[in-house]
Amino acid sequence: MMKYLRYLVLLVIALGLISVALANREPVVLHALPADLAQLIGIDWQIRLPLFLVGFGGIIVGVLIGFVWEWLREHKHRAAAAARAREVQELRREVGRTTQPQHKKDEVIALLDTPPRKAG
């Protein structure tokens, strides 16, 4: 049921985007610099695009900037988590080393640990 609801929501969003695109098909001219500055520098870069592409492009650029901003903002949390993961791994290694039986015993202690033999 949730799968069909998700498809219905995506269909409504797609129809909304298509209707906005069809209503804003007229071309607009985008200039890279204001007219006075472009004349001063001598570079008048411009491009003609349909209006809906300008709007959708602005939304996409805004979302990408938001993703990058959040990724940079959460860097300290990721670094702290990585440091804790390294610390946990190091502690597990240390616990593994201390709980392993010692293979090589001192000979004197080994003689003392052996039970006495019965004579007879």
N, C-alpha and C positions, 0 to 999 in steps of 0.2 A: 504494500500500500504506500509506504514512504517513497519507494522508487517512482511510482506513478505521480505522486505529489511533486517530487523533485523535477520530473520531466515537465509537468504542467507549469511550474514556476519558471523553468528555463525557457519554455515556449512563450510565456507571457513577456519575459524580458527580451527575447529575440524579436518578437513582434513589435514591441515598443521601440527597440533600436532601429528596426527596419523602417518603421513609420517616421521616426525622426530623420533618418537618412533620406527618405524620399521627399520629405517636406523641405529639406535644406540642401538641395542639389546645386543651387546657383553658385558659380565660381566667385571666389574672392581672391584678392591679391594680398599676399603676405610680404611685408618688407622686413629685411633683417635689421635695418637702422632707421631712425627717424629721418625725414626728408632733409632737414637742414644739416644734420650730421653726415648723412650719406653724400650730400653735395660737397661738404667741406673735405671729407676724406677722399672722395672720388670713387667710392664703391657703392653701387646701388643694386644690391642683390635682392631679387624678388622672385616669387613663385606664385602661380595660379593653382588653387586647389578648391574642390567643392567645400562648402561651409561645414558639412557634417564631418568631413575628415579632419578639419581644424578642431572641431569640438571633441571628437573621439580621441584625436591625438593628444589634446590637452589633458583629457581624463587619464589616458594611459601614462603619460609622462608624470602626472601627479601621483598616481599609484606607485610607479617605480621609485620616485623620489621618497615617498613614504616608506616603502620597503627598505631602501638603503638607509634612511634615517633611523628606523627602528633597529636594523641590524647593527649599526654603529653604536646606538644607545645601549643595546643589550650586550655589548662586548665584555663589559666587566663581569656580568653574570656568567657568561660562557667561560671566561678565564677562571673564575672561582670554581666553577663546576669541574673543569679539567684538572685544576690543582687538587681538588678533593678526590677525584678519581685516581690520580697518580698516588696520592697519599694512601688511599684504601688499598690499592694494588701493592704498594710497598709494605704496608702492614700485614697483608695476607701472606706475602712472601716471607716476612720475618716470622710470622706465626708458624708457617709451614716448616721453616728451618728449625725452630725451637721444639716442635712436637715430634720431629723425626727421631727415631731411636739412633743412638750413637753406635756405629758399626765397630769402631776400634776402641776397645776398652784397655785400660791400664792393666798390665799383667798381674800386679800385686792385688788390685781390687778384684780381678777375675778369680784369683786363688782364694781370696777371702769369701767371695760369694758362692763358691762351690760347696755343696753340702758334704759333711765328713763321711768317709767310707766306713762301713762296719767291718770290724776285723773278724775274721772267722772262717 
